[in-house]
Amino acid sequence: MAKNRWSTGQFALLIGASVSSLKRWDRSGVLRAARWPNERRYYTDDHKRAVEAQRPRFDDEGSELIPLARFAELSGMSVTTLRRWDRSGKLVAVRSVSSKRMYYTKDQLRTVKSER
């Protein structure tokens, strides 16, 4: 079975992370990228499964949380606006314990979309 292969940019979009995060994770050993002979990074289905296994989930419904950048894309809002709303309490993000990354729920996405 052939494995999918994604460039750093493609994989970043796929998982909702930034290219700089992927490069940092590779350097620190959090998520080591595979390398082509010319030393360029690429990612495979194995990397995707590793990321999916680490995604935070709700215990009550089993629904996945949506990372900040992906939520911004899906809602049509800017990351800056979402951060401002989080600080003001208008739309509060869920934060992961270890990294303090911002996530939103699918219910929050439905609410934002219905108000637009």
C-alpha positions in Angstrom: 0.0 0.0 0.0 1.5 3.3 -1.1 1.9 6.0 1.6 0.8 9.5 1.0 3.6 12.0 1.1 3.1 15.7 1.9 5.5 18.6 1.8 5.9 20.7 5.0 3.4 23.3 3.8 0.9 20.7 2.6 1.1 18.8 5.9 0.8 22.0 7.9 -2.5 22.8 6.2 -3.7 19.2 6.6 -3.2 19.2 10.4 -3.9 22.8 11.1 -0.5 23.8 12.3 2.1 26.3 11.0 5.1 25.4 8.9 7.3 27.0 11.6 5.7 24.6 14.2 6.4 21.6 12.1 10.1 22.7 11.7 10.4 23.3 15.4 8.8 19.9 16.2 11.3 18.3 13.8 14.3 20.0 15.4 13.2 19.2 18.9 12.2 15.6 18.1 8.5 16.0 18.9 7.6 15.0 15.3 10.6 14.0 13.2 10.0 14.6 9.5 11.2 12.1 6.9 13.8 13.5 4.5 14.3 13.3 0.8 17.9 12.8 -0.4 18.2 16.6 -0.9 17.4 16.9 2.9 13.9 18.5 2.3 11.3 17.4 4.8 8.2 15.4 4.0 5.4 13.8 6.0 3.6 10.5 5.6 0.4 8.7 6.8 2.4 7.6 9.8 3.1 11.2 10.8 -0.6 12.0 10.3 -1.7 9.1 12.6 0.8 10.3 15.2 -0.6 13.8 15.2 -4.2 12.5 15.3 -3.4 10.3 18.3 -2.2 13.4 20.2 -5.2 15.6 19.4 -7.2 16.6 22.5 -10.7 15.3 22.6 -13.8 15.9 24.7 -14.5 13.1 27.1 -18.3 13.6 27.0 -19.0 13.6 23.3 -15.8 12.3 21.7 -15.8 15.2 19.3 -12.5 16.7 18.3 -11.4 20.2 19.3 -10.6 22.6 16.4 -7.2 24.3 16.5 -7.1 28.1 16.4 -5.9 28.5 12.8 -8.4 25.9 11.5 -11.2 27.5 13.4 -10.3 30.9 11.9 -10.4 29.3 8.4 -13.7 27.5 9.0 -15.4 30.5 10.6 -14.1 33.1 8.2 -12.6 35.1 11.1 -9.1 36.2 11.6 -6.8 34.7 14.2 -6.3 38.1 15.6 -10.0 38.6 16.2 -10.3 35.2 17.8 -7.4 36.0 20.1 -9.0 39.4 21.0 -12.4 37.8 21.7 -10.7 35.2 23.9 -9.0 37.9 26.0 -12.3 39.8 26.3 -14.3 36.7 27.2 -16.6 37.0 24.1 -15.5 33.6 22.8 -13.3 31.7 25.2 -11.0 29.1 23.8 -10.1 25.8 25.4 -6.4 25.5 26.2 -4.3 22.4 26.3 -2.7 21.8 29.6 0.8 21.2 28.4 1.2 23.8 25.6 -1.5 26.4 26.3 -2.5 26.1 22.6 -6.0 27.4 21.8 -8.8 25.1 20.6 -12.5 25.7 19.9 -15.4 23.3 20.0 -17.7 22.4 17.1 -20.6 24.0 19.1 -18.6 27.3 19.1 -18.1 27.0 15.4 -21.9 26.4 14.8 -22.7 29.4 17.0 -20.3 31.7 15.2 -21.5 30.6 11.8 -25.2 31.1 12.8 -24.5 34.7 14.0 -22.7 35.7 10.8 
